Amino acid sequence: MSTQPLLQVREITKLYAANKGCADVSFDLYPGEVLGIVGESGSGKSTLLSCLSARLAPDSGSIHYHNRAGESLDLYSLSESRQRQLQRTEWGIVHQHARDGLRMGVSGGANIGERLMATGERHYGNLRGTAEQWMSDVELDIDRIDDKPTTYSGGMQQRLQIARNLVTHPRLVFMDEPTGGLDVSVQARLLDLLRRLVTELNLAVVIVTHDLAVARLLAQRLIVMRRGEVVETGLTDQVLDDPQHAYTQLLVSSVLTP
Amino acid sequence: MSSSPIRAGYNFAYLDEQTKRMIRRALLKAVAIPGYQVPFGGREMPMPYGWGTGGMQVTAAVIGHDDCLKVIDQGADDTTNAVSIRAFFRDLTGVETTEQTEEATLIQTRHRIPEKPLREDQILIYQVPIPEPLRFIEPSEVETRKMHALEDYGVMHIKLYEDIAQFGHIATAYGYPVQVNGRFVMDPSPIPKFDNPKMDNSPALQLFGAGREKRIYAVPPYTDVRSLDFEDHPFEVQRWEASCAICGSEESFLDEVVMDDQGHHEFICSDTDYCRTRLAQQEESA
């Protein structure tokens, strides 16, 4: 593993009101590492994720991204076009609601091909081939390639969203509750898929979830947030098996076991 | 050419002078940034939106006493829309009007570019219903403007991709998106893609007016206009197996006309002036 961090986050603050948003968050993310951000609703997880993925300018703090070319980029001093370029080439963003991340009006194949077309691919045959490859990689039926995502089930939409993001071979993927709203069996399949893709593609992932089981399965390191602040960080197993902060203890003990 | 008196109580070319200036300023900006949609304060015209109010405002802003105006609708000089707009400007400017492409200095058009190649001293004015080529995929105006600004045009190919996926070829036949001067993606108005190559490096100035959407854009003379396509599905124009039933042309854009209740049909030139000119030449040489 490279010693150069992919993402260097320093004292990021974005507050909508006192304790609403995220305050003073710092961490490093290394290539191939999966970082989980857990906490209750309203704890600032999603705000933090938006800041990290250059979709929401923070009030203060800095984020540096180390790109493929080896440059260290200060995210919020980049032009908007460079930010977008990063978002569609080196990054992926998987939204909680697939509808936010997909173009519902065009076919599944076009959804997968969009990023490639945006980065200059102009060969239909190649686009088609890549779309088919990714359909099967995320366990979608290739016969559905020309159907619109509106005709897909929730789980299928989520998998399509993942394919659409991974098609440009990003190095860093931001995921906001990717399994939220899915039933348990579909969730399990999606998690298996994610875990496989993350290992195969050596992806770095920042995953926001309120589901500790998801965090334990995917994340190597955890950040626990509460009321906009980081209350505990550490290796996932360490944090979940031996929680130090009172809130983390509460969180861990609140998990229902059937 | 001299102009005859205009209808009493009206300013030359209907619009007041300040409005014409405002439109000319927008036009100058549009010419300076080929393909960029310039917002302008569109005025109410004495006819409904969708009938060519944008094109008429542009015509009113650029027309002068020495101009000779031709108006076509779907290539024809004799359809209701073309006849009324021509009559409107004859009444309110007194300038000469013509049906012949080579005589005209201004040509206001809906859905076609004349078959006869245009010259440097001619201006082609298009009536545009929806100026935004990205609208079909992105309903937000704020977002489409940003996409233009950032040259974020990946989505344009999605439409073409969907065509091929669905029909096996690029089935978009009109309003076929173009990139102007290597920068802005532009909707060429609902002209058939048959006419797209005529826009490329045209000696004539091309102005576009969208009345309802209140946008003006332009392609200056001799500007690169490229139709979007895929490497393995290159841009192609329509071809017909038939030729024009009146003049026999095999090169022009043909309209299909139903002849009777038995389903017989014929193809005729959509450009009436082109067809008439050819016919006259054939009769002369016969």
Interface residues (C-beta under 8 A of the other chain):
Chain A: E80 S81 R84 R88 R103 G105 V106 S107 G109 A110 G113 E114 R115 M117 A118 T119 R122 H123 Y124 G125 L127 R128 I145 D146
Chain B: I137 K146 L150 E151 D152 Y153 G154 V155 H157 I158 Y161 E162 I164 A165 Q166 D229 F230 E231 D232 H233
